[in-house]
Amino acid sequence: MHFALSEEHLELASTVRSLLARHADSVAVRAAMVSEVGYDGQLWRLLSEEVGAAALAIPEEYGGAGFSSFETQIVLEQLGASLAPSPLLGSAVVAADALLLAADDEACARLLPGIADGTSVATVAWADATGRWRTNGSGIRATPGEPWRLTGEATLVLDGANADVVLAIAETDDGVGIFEVLGDGVTRVATPALDPTLRFATLTFSDAAARPLLLDAAAAVAGLRDRAITAVSALQVGAAQRGLDMTVAYSQQRVQFGRAIGSFQALKHRMADMLLQVETARTVSWAAGWSASVDAADLPERAALAKAWCTTALDHVAAETVQLHGGIAITWEHDAQLLFKRAHALGQLFGDAGEHRRRFGELRGLG
C-alpha cells in the first residue's frame, strides 16, 4: 500500500508554505509573538480568507468548507515548520471539534460560522490546576439551574486571554459535560509560556453563567483529546522538519578545517538520524490524522502513539539542531531557540510522551 498526499493535498501544502514564506519569516514571527494578541492578525486573515484554513474541517451547513480534519493537519504541519503563532489549533481544531462532538445543532449554527471564517476566536477551558487535560473531570464545577453556573479554575487555556467564544469542560453530579460560557463571572489572567509563540491563560469562574452543550460527555471529551493530540503531532512534525532543514543548510555553509562541516562523516550520520526521526514522526502523525478524518475505531491508539512518538522525535531533532549549530544556537537571536522552546512546550500540551505511551500500552492490552 502506498500512502502519500494526493495532488490536492500537495497543492494545499504548497499554497500555505508560500503564504508563510511571505508573511512569517523570522522577523515577522518574533514581532507577532510579542504583539497584544500573540499572533499576526493580517496573516490570520490571509490564512482564513485566502486558504480557508479555519474552515477546512467544518461542515458546509455551519459555514465551513466541508473537507476533513486531515486537510487541517496539512496546514498545521506547515505552520509548525514556520514556527508562526496562530489561533488555528485552539480555535478551529479544539474548540470547533468540541462543538461538533457535542452535536448541539443550535450552538454549531451560531458559533461555527465565525470560527470558520476566522472572525471569531474560540477556546476550550479544560486543564485543571495541575495542568492535566483529564477526560473524566476538570477543575471546573457545573451547578444546574437556569442558567447553569460554573465555579472553579482552568489553566493553560489556549488564547484564553482574548478568545471571544469560551467553552468549558466541567464536572457535574453525573460526570463531565461540555458547556458554553455565556457572560460575566470569568477572570482571565495571561500565563507566561516557555514557548513565546504560544499564548495561554488561566480562567477563573465565579458563578459564571453557562449553557450545557452536552452532558454525560465522557466519550466526547475522550474523542476531543484524541483529535487535539493528533493536531499537535502535526505541529511537531512541521517543527522537526524545520530543525532538519536548518541544520542541513547550516552544515553546508559552516566551514571548519577548510571544508564544510556537512562533509564530515560523523555529522552526516547525526543528520541521517534526524531525517529518520522526521520521517517516522510524519508517518505516525499522518496515520492518526487519517483515522481522525474518518472517525476510525483505532483513533485512540494511533493518536496516543502519534503524540508519544512525535514528542520524542521533535525533542531529539531540536537538541541536535542546537548541538550542530554550535555556539550560535544558544543565542536568543537564532531561531534554534524558538525551535527548542516549541519542542518542549508541544511535548507537554495535552499530555506528555510518557502519559500517552502508557495509554497506548493499555489500549493494546499491555498493562
N, C-alpha and C positions, 0 to 999 in steps of 0.2 A: 504494500500500500504506500502510495506517495502522498504525503501530507504537506502541503505548502500553500502559500497565499495565492488566491486567484488573481487574475489580471485587474479586476476591480479593486481588490484589497491592496495590491501593489500601487495602483494609481492613487488610492486614498492616502497611503503612507507617503508617497512622493509629494502629494499636494500639501500635506501637513508639514512635512520636512522642509519644503521650500518656504512655506509661510514662516516657520520658526527660524529659518536661516536669515530671513529678512528682518524679523522683529524680536528675536530672542537670542541675540549674541551675548557674550559675557557681560558687556557694559549694560545692556538692556535688562538682563536678568538681575544684576546687582541693584539697579535702580528700582526695579519692580518690587524686590523683596523688602525694601525699606520704605515703600510707599504706604499711605494710610491704610489701604485695604489689603496690601500684601501681594498684589499681582498687577499686571499691566492691563488696565481697563480696555485700551484700544486693541491689544492682542486678543483679549477675551471676546470682544465684539467681533473681530475678524474670524476667530475660530467658530463662533456661534452663527454668524451670518453667512460667511463665505463657504465654510466647510460643513456647518450644521453639526458640529461635534457634540453639543449637548443634546441634540435631538435624535441622534442615531438610533438609540435603543428604546426610545419612547414610541408607543403605538401611534399610528396616524390619527386615531379618533381622539387622542389627547394632545394633538398639535405636534407630534413628533414625525420622524422620517420613516418609522416602521421597519427599520432594519433589526439587527440583533446586538446583543452585548459584545459579540466578537468584533464588530466594527469599532465600537468604542475602545476595545482593548488595543486595537491597532493605533488609534490616536494616542492613547495613554503611553504606549511604548515610545512613540516619537516625542511626546512631552518629557518622558523620563530621560531620553537621550539629550534633550536640550537643557534639562535642569530648570526649565521655566516654571515659576509658580503659577498655579491655576486653580480655580474652584471646581474643575471638572470632576475630580474624584469625589469630593464631599457632596456636591450638589446633584450633578447629572448621573452619578453612579449610586452612591449610598442612599441619599435622600429619595431619588427617583425610584430606586428599587424598593425602598421601604413602602412608598406609596403603592406601587404596583403589587407587591406581595400582600399588603393589607387589603387590596381589592375593594376599596371604598370608591365606588364609581363617582359619587359627588365630589369627593376630595380630589380624585385624579383629574376630573374635568376642570376643576377650579384651579389647581396648583400646577399641574404638569405642563400646560402650555407656556407659562412664564419660565419654567425651568428649561424647557426645550429650546426656547429662542434666546436664552441667556440673559433676559431682562430681570430674572428673579434668581437669587442665590439661596439655596436651601441647605439645611444641615440636619444631622440627627444627634441629639444629646443622648449618650449611651454609656460611655465608660464610667465606672464607679470611682470612688475616692482612691482606690489602689491602682487605677489606670488599667483595669481589665474590662474587656468587652464581653460580658457574660451573656449567655443565651437563656439563662434561667432567672435573670433578675438584673437589677441595676441599683444605682444609688438614689433613685427617684421613687417615691411612693405616690400612687394614684388613689384618691378617695372618691367614691361615686357620689353623684349629685347632678344638679342642673345649673351650671355645667360641672364636670368633674374637676377636681383640684389636684395639683401636683406640688409635692414638697420634697426637697432633697437637693442633691448636687450631682452634676455630671462634669467630668473632666475631659480634657483632650478632645474638645468638640471642634471639628474641622471648620475653619472660617466662622466660628461661632460668634465672634465679636460683631460681625457685620451682616450676617445672614438675615434676610427678611422673612424667611419661612423656617420655622423651627419645629421639628418633630422630636418626639421623645420616646425612648424605651423605658417603661415604668412598671413597677411591681403592683399587682392588685391582690385582693384576697384569693383570687382564683388562678394566679400565675403571673405571667408577664403579658403586657399589652403594648400596642403602638398607638401613640397619641399625637394629635396636632395641638400645639401650644397656641392659644387664642389671643392673649393680650398681655396685660401687665403682670407684675409679680415675678419677673425674671431679671436677675442681676448678672451682667456679663463682665468678666474680667479676663483680659488678654493674658495668655500664658506664654512666657518665653520658651522657644523651642531650640533644641540642639541644631536642627536644620532651619536656617533662616528663610528658606523658600517655602516652608510650611507654616501656616498660621493656626494656632489652637486657642481655645478659650475655655474657662471654667464657667459654667452656667449654674447659678443657684436659684432654685424655685421656691418661692414663699407663697404658698396658697395660690399658685398660678392657675388660671382657668385653662381648661383643655377639653378637647373633643376626642373620644375614642374612635380610632380608625379600625382597630381590630383587637378584640380581647381574646384570651386564650391563644396567644400569638407565638408560643414557643417554637413551633415548626417554622413559621415565617421568619422569626429572628435568627434561627439557625441557618436558614437559607440566605438571609441577608449577610450574615458573616461570611459564608462561603463565597458569595458574589463579591464582597468587599475585598477579601484577601486575594481573590483571583485578579481583581483590578490592580491591587497593589503589586502583584507579581509582574504585571506588565510594565509598571513604572520601574521596577527593579531591573528587568531585562534591558530596558532602554538605557538606564543609568550604567549598567555593566558594559553595554556596547560603547557608550561614550568613553568610559575608562579605558577600554581596549584601544579604541581609535586614537585617543590622546597619547597613549603610551607608545603605540607603534609609530605615530607621526614624530614624536619626540626622539625616539631611538634612531630615526633616520636623519635627524638634524644635529643631534648632540655628538660632537667629535671628541674622542679621547684616544691618546696614543696614536694620533694620526689617522684614525678611521672612525666611522660612525659606530656608535655603541650597539646599534642593532645588528651589526655583523658578528658580534661575539656570540659563540655558540651557547654559552650559559644563559644569556639574556633571551636568545631565541627560544630556548626551552621554557623559560618562565612565561614568555608571551604566548607560546603554544598552549600552556596550561590555562592561561587566561581565556584564550579562544574556546577551549573545551568547556570552561565554566559558563561562558556566554551562550554557547550553542545548546548545551544541555538544559540550561535555565529556560531558554526560549522554547525548547520542545515541551517541557512540562507546563510552562505557562500557557502556551497555545492549546495544549490538551485540556487544561482546566477551563480555558476560555471557550473552547468548543462545547464542553459539557454544560457550561453555564448558559450558552446561547440556545441550546436545545432542551434545557432543563433535564439533563440526563440523570439517571439514578446514581451514577458514580461520581457526581459532582463533589460531595463531601470529601471523598478520598482524594480526588485529583486536586481539589482546592487546597487541602491540608498539605499535600506533597509539594504543590507549587510554591506555597508560602515558605515552607521549610527549606526547600532546595534553592529557591531564588534568593532567599536571605543569605544563605551560606555562600552562594556563588558571588553575590554582589560584595559581601564582606571581603572575600578573597581578592576580587578584582580591584576594589577600592584600595586595599592595603598594598597590593602590588603596584598600583598606579602611583601611589605616593613614593614607594621604595624606588621604583625605576626612573622616576623623575629626579631623584636626588634631593639636594637641599632646597631647590626652588619650590618643591611641592609642599614644604612645611610653612610657607608664607601664605598669609590670608589672601594676597593678591592673585594667587594661582587657583584656577578652577578645580584642581585636585582636592582642595579643601572643601569646596561645595559638594563634590562627589563623595568624599569621605563622610561628611556630616549627613548627606542624604542616605547613604548606606545604613548608617546606624539608626537614623530616625525611622526609615521604612521597615527596618528589621523588627522594630518594636510595635509598629502600627497594626492594630487588630490581632495582636498576639505574636510572640517571638517564635523563632525556629523550633526551640525545644518543645513549646506547647503544642505546636501543630505536628511535630514529629511524633509526639506521644499520641495525639489524636488519630493520626494515620495508622499507627500500630493498633490502637483499639478498634478502629473501623475494619481493619484486616484480621481481627481476632488474635493479635499477637500479645495481648495483655499489657 
